[in-house]
Amino acid sequence: MSDLSIQKIMFSKQHMEHPLSMSVAGHPKISVSDQKAKIIGLSIAVGFLTVGIGGVVCFYYLTAKQKFKKIDALPKEPTNVGEKKDAATKVDEAAQSRNLVPSRSSNEDEVSSEEAAQMQKRTAEDVARKKALEKALQDTADATTPPKTPKKTHASKKVKASENAPPPNVILHSKLIGPTEITIKRGQIVNEKVDAIVNAANEKLEGGGGVNGQIHKSGGSAILQECLALPIRDGDGKQVVTAPRKCKGGEFRCAAGDAFITGAGNLKAKHVIHAVGPRVKDADQLTDEPQKLADAYTRSLQLALDKNCKSITFCLLSTSIFGYPAEKAMPVAMKAVCEFVEKNPHLEKVNFIIWDGSKTFNEEVAICKDALDHQISQMPGADSESTQSL
């Protein structure tokens, strides 16, 4: 076997046993322990280098921080004249306390006071010029700017509300029977400020349309609650139930010719008298309707006296939807009222109000005037003079 073969065998054996310890191209063999030593040495060198760099960075950081603290601790330069004067005064006082600079002489004080006076004078002149310039600019702006619309005040709202308010009730005609004045008025009955107003109610006393509905709407729910508390009766007049509920077919609370009194709720009056007049099917064939109408007026006046009322206002009962023609109803009404006040002079004023929104307003006014004047003329001792207020 040749020497080359022996070397190859030895090389392969060494490579199998220690692959890291082989020699390459004539280089000396490197053992595992030497490689480990080199790696450990290199790691130690890198560690020392890292620690050194970190130490240098920390040193420069702490040094810079101390410098910045010293800079922040330095006194700030004063920004305005007052602060500069205060700073100069403090420096002078500190220097005088340490005997570093001599105190100011009286001549220097005089010079500084003169400078201060001149400075104050210049400042006053600058302020005056600035005010004059601002005034001139403002005058120019006012001349070119249109005037602003004044805001609406609470007083203007009140004026507007009063303009939208309904007109007050107005007396159109009046007559005297003893101490009692009987008037014919134009307006709305819900605006009457009297002791009692008379509602043209229906038999169920549950509200409705026309004057009846207007009174319930303006007065509030308290009026209806009092009406519902009245016992319900059947067609024969027998009491059915006293519990508050609505009437069924044929039931009623107040018969024609009768009346019932309640509070006035939110109205200006003190009481509301719910009077039920008769319903007229055929105006040419009246039977007991005139008597029931007269009873409704008389019953209402009596309820007012029982409550010590001094003034009362009627609407035209049974006219309109109840079918009683005004030219036939009003003579009956005026006769019943005039005869009652003649016997009971405790009432001071009895009003008949006609709604000014009625299509037949002028006709109703004329009918009421004629009926009142005719009835007064039939009564001895009545005042023949009438007073108008249009």
C-alpha positions in Angstrom: 0.0 0.0 0.0 1.3 3.4 -0.9 1.9 6.3 1.4 -0.9 8.3 -0.3 -3.5 5.7 0.4 -2.4 5.5 4.0 -2.8 9.3 4.4 -6.4 9.2 2.9 -7.4 6.5 5.3 -6.0 8.5 8.2 -7.8 11.7 7.0 -11.1 10.0 6.7 -10.7 8.4 10.1 -9.9 11.7 11.7 -12.8 13.3 10.0 -15.2 10.8 11.3 -13.9 11.0 14.8 -13.4 14.8 15.0 -14.9 16.6 12.0 -14.0 20.0 13.5 -10.3 19.1 14.1 -9.3 18.4 10.6 -6.7 20.5 8.8 -7.6 22.2 5.6 -5.0 22.7 2.8 -2.0 22.4 4.9 -3.3 24.5 7.8 -2.6 23.3 11.3 -5.3 21.4 13.1 -7.7 23.4 15.3 -9.0 21.6 18.3 -12.5 21.9 19.8 -11.2 23.3 23.1 -9.3 26.1 21.2 -12.5 27.0 19.3 -14.5 27.2 22.5 -11.8 29.4 24.1 -11.8 31.8 21.1 -15.7 32.0 21.3 -15.6 32.8 25.0 -12.9 35.4 24.6 -14.8 37.0 21.8 -18.0 37.1 23.9 -16.1 38.7 26.8 -14.7 41.3 24.5 -18.1 42.2 23.1 -19.5 42.4 26.7 -16.8 44.8 27.8 -17.3 46.9 24.7 -21.1 47.1 25.3 -20.6 48.1 28.9 -18.1 50.7 27.9 -20.4 52.3 25.3 -23.3 52.3 27.8 -21.1 54.0 30.4 -20.1 56.7 28.0 -23.8 57.3 26.9 -24.9 57.5 30.6 -22.1 59.9 31.4 -23.0 62.3 28.6 -26.7 62.0 29.4 -26.2 62.9 33.1 -23.8 65.7 32.1 -26.3 67.2 29.7 -29.1 66.9 32.2 -27.1 68.9 34.8 -26.4 71.6 32.3 -30.1 71.9 31.4 -31.0 72.2 35.1 -28.6 75.0 35.5 -30.0 76.8 32.4 -33.6 76.4 33.8 -32.5 77.7 37.1 -31.2 81.0 35.6 -33.6 84.0 36.0 -35.8 84.8 33.0 -35.4 88.0 31.2 -38.3 90.4 32.0 -40.7 91.0 29.1 -42.4 94.3 29.9 -41.3 97.7 31.3 -42.7 97.0 34.8 -41.0 93.7 35.1 -37.7 95.2 33.9 -37.9 98.0 36.5 -38.6 95.5 39.2 -35.7 93.3 38.1 -33.4 96.3 38.1 -34.6 97.3 41.5 -33.9 93.8 42.9 -30.4 93.8 41.4 -29.6 97.1 42.9 -30.9 96.1 46.3 -28.9 92.9 46.1 -25.8 94.7 45.1 -26.2 97.4 47.8 -26.7 94.6 50.4 -23.4 93.0 49.3 -21.6 96.4 48.9 -20.9 95.6 45.3 -22.2 98.9 43.8 -22.9 102.2 45.5 -26.4 103.4 46.1 -28.0 105.8 43.7 -27.5 109.5 44.3 -30.2 112.1 44.6 -29.3 113.4 41.1 -29.8 110.0 39.5 -33.2 109.8 41.3 -34.2 113.2 39.8 -33.1 112.1 36.3 -35.0 108.8 36.6 -38.1 110.6 37.8 -37.9 113.0 34.8 -37.6 110.1 32.5 -40.5 108.4 34.1 -42.7 111.6 33.7 -41.7 111.9 30.0 -42.5 108.2 29.5 -45.9 108.6 31.2 -46.7 111.7 29.0 -45.8 109.8 25.8 -47.9 106.9 26.9 -50.9 109.1 27.6 -50.5 110.7 24.1 -50.3 107.3 22.5 -53.5 106.2 24.3 -55.3 109.4 23.3 -54.3 108.9 19.6 -55.4 105.3 19.7 -58.9 106.2 21.2 -59.4 108.9 18.5 -58.5 106.4 15.8 -60.9 103.8 17.2 -63.7 106.4 17.4 -63.2 107.5 13.8 -63.3 103.8 12.6 -66.5 103.2 14.7 -68.2 106.3 13.3 -67.4 105.1 9.7 -68.7 101.6 10.5 -72.0 103.0 11.9 -72.5 105.2 8.9 -72.1 102.2 6.5 -73.9 99.6 8.6 -77.7 99.5 8.3 -79.6 99.8 11.6 -80.4 96.6 13.5 -84.0 95.6 14.0 -84.7 95.8 17.7 -85.4 92.6 19.5 -89.0 91.8 20.5 -89.4 92.4 24.2 -91.9 91.0 26.6 -93.9 94.1 26.4 -94.3 93.7 22.6 -95.5 90.2 23.1 -98.1 91.4 25.5 -99.3 94.0 23.0 -99.5 91.3 20.3 -101.4 89.0 22.6 -103.9 91.8 23.4 -104.4 92.5 19.7 -105.3 88.8 19.1 -107.6 88.7 22.2 -111.4 88.7 21.4 -113.1 92.1 21.7 -114.8 92.8 25.1 -118.5 92.2 25.4 -120.5 95.4 24.7 -123.9 96.6 26.0 -126.2 97.3 23.1 -129.5 98.1 25.0 -130.6 98.3 28.6 -133.7 98.8 30.8 -134.3 99.2 34.5 -136.8 97.4 36.6 -136.5 98.9 40.0 -132.8 98.4 41.1 -132.2 95.7 38.5 -130.7 96.5 35.1 -131.6 94.3 32.2 -129.2 94.5 29.3 -128.7 93.1 25.8 -125.0 92.6 25.0 -122.9 91.6 22.1 -119.9 89.1 22.6 -119.2 85.7 24.0 -120.7 84.3 27.2 -117.4 82.6 28.2 -115.9 86.1 28.6 -118.5 87.3 31.0 -117.1 88.3 34.4 -120.3 87.8 36.4 -121.5 85.8 39.3 -123.3 83.2 37.1 -123.6 82.4 33.4 -126.5 80.2 32.1 -125.5 77.4 29.7 -127.9 76.1 27.0 -127.5 72.5 28.1 -129.1 69.3 27.0 -130.9 66.7 29.1 -127.8 64.5 29.6 -125.6 67.4 30.8 -122.6 65.8 29.0 -121.5 68.8 26.9 -122.3 69.2 23.3 -121.9 71.7 20.5 -122.5 75.5 20.2 -122.5 77.5 23.4 -122.7 74.3 25.5 -119.5 72.9 24.0 -117.7 76.3 24.2 -118.5 76.6 28.0 -117.2 73.1 28.7 -114.1 73.6 26.6 -113.2 77.0 28.2 -114.2 75.9 31.7 -112.3 72.6 31.8 -113.1 69.1 32.9 -114.2 70.2 36.4 -117.6 71.3 35.1 -118.3 68.0 33.4 -117.3 66.0 36.5 -119.9 67.9 38.6 -122.5 67.3 35.9 -121.8 63.6 35.8 -122.3 63.4 39.6 -126.0 64.2 39.2 -128.2 61.0 39.3 -129.4 59.5 36.0 -133.1 59.0 35.5 -135.1 56.9 33.0 -137.9 58.1 30.6 -140.5 58.0 33.4 -138.4 60.2 35.7 -137.3 57.3 38.0 -133.8 57.3 39.4 -131.7 54.6 37.7 -128.1 55.0 39.0 -126.1 57.6 40.9 -122.6 56.3 39.8 -120.9 58.7 37.3 -121.4 57.4 33.8 -122.8 58.5 30.5 -126.5 58.3 29.8 -127.9 55.6 27.6 -130.8 55.8 25.3 -133.9 57.5 26.9 -132.0 58.4 30.1 -131.4 62.0 31.3 -130.1 64.0 34.2 -132.0 67.2 33.9 -135.5 67.5 32.4 -136.6 70.3 30.1 -137.6 73.4 32.1 -135.2 72.5 34.9 -131.6 73.7 35.7 -128.6 72.5 37.7 -125.7 74.7 39.0 -122.0 73.9 39.1 -118.7 75.7 39.6 -117.2 77.6 36.7 -113.8 75.9 36.4 -111.4 78.1 34.4 -114.1 80.7 33.4 -114.2 84.3 34.7 -117.7 83.7 36.2 -118.2 82.1 39.6 -120.9 79.6 38.7 -122.4 77.9 35.6 -126.2 77.2 35.6 -127.0 74.5 33.2 -130.6 75.2 32.0 -132.4 72.8 29.7 -135.0 74.4 27.4 -137.6 72.6 25.4 -137.0 71.1 22.0 -139.4 72.3 19.3 -140.4 70.0 16.5 -143.2 72.2 15.0 -142.9 75.9 15.7 -146.5 76.4 14.4 -148.0 74.0 16.9 -146.5 74.9 20.3 -148.1 73.1 23.3 -146.2 73.1 26.6 -142.9 74.5 25.1 -143.5 78.1 26.2 -144.2 77.1 29.8 -141.0 74.9 29.9 -139.0 77.7 28.5 -140.3 80.1 31.1 -139.6 77.6 33.8 -136.0 77.2 32.6 -135.4 81.0 33.0 -137.2 81.2 36.3 -135.3 78.1 37.7 -132.0 79.6 36.7 -132.8 82.9 38.4 -133.8 81.1 41.6 -130.5 79.1 41.7 -128.6 82.3 41.3 -130.4 83.9 44.2 -129.8 80.8 46.3 -126.0 81.3 45.7 -126.3 85.0 46.6 -125.4 86.0 43.0 -125.8 89.7 42.1 -125.3 89.3 38.3 -126.3 86.7 35.8 -125.9 86.3 32.0 -128.2 84.3 29.8 -127.7 83.0 26.3 -130.8 82.6 24.1 -132.2 79.3 25.5 -133.8 76.7 23.1 -133.0 78.7 20.0 -130.7 77.5 17.3 -130.4 73.6 17.2 -133.3 73.2 19.7 -135.6 74.6 17.0 -137.4 77.3 19.0 -137.7 80.4 16.8 -136.1 83.5 18.4 -139.1 85.7 17.6 -141.3 83.3 19.6 -138.8 82.4 22.3 -137.6 85.9 23.4 -141.1 87.4 24.3 -141.5 84.3 26.6 -138.0 84.8 28.1 -138.3 88.5 28.7 -141.7 88.1 30.4 -140.4 85.4 32.8 -137.3 87.4 33.7 -139.0 90.8 34.1 -141.7 89.3 36.3 -139.1 87.5 38.5 -136.9 90.5 39.1 -139.9 92.6 39.9 -140.7 90.2 42.7 -137.1 89.6 43.7 -135.1 92.9 43.5 -131.9 91.3 44.9 -130.4 90.9 41.5 -128.5 93.9 40.3 -128.0 93.0 36.7 -129.5 90.4 34.3 -127.8 90.2 30.9 -128.8 88.6 27.6 -125.8 88.0 25.4 -125.9 87.4 21.6 -122.9 85.8 19.9 -121.5 88.3 17.5 -120.5 85.5 15.1 -124.0 84.4 14.5 -125.4 84.6 11.0 -128.6 86.1 12.3 -126.9 88.4 14.8 -128.7 91.6 13.7 -132.1 89.9 13.6 -131.6 88.5 17.1 -130.5 91.8 18.5 -133.6 93.5 17.0 -135.9 90.7 18.4 -134.4 91.0 21.9 -134.7 94.8 21.9 -138.4 94.7 20.8 -139.3 91.9 23.3 -137.6 93.8 26.2 -139.2 97.1 25.3 -142.6 95.6 24.9 -142.4 93.8 28.3 -141.2 97.0 30.0 -144.1 98.9 28.5 -146.5 96.4 30.0 -145.1 96.9 33.5 -146.3 99.9 35.6 -143.5 102.0 37.2 -140.7 100.7 34.9 -138.1 103.1 33.5 -139.1 104.1 30.0 -135.6 105.4 29.1 -133.2 103.1 27.4 -129.4 103.5 27.4 -127.4 102.4 24.4 -123.6 101.8 24.2 -122.5 100.9 20.7 
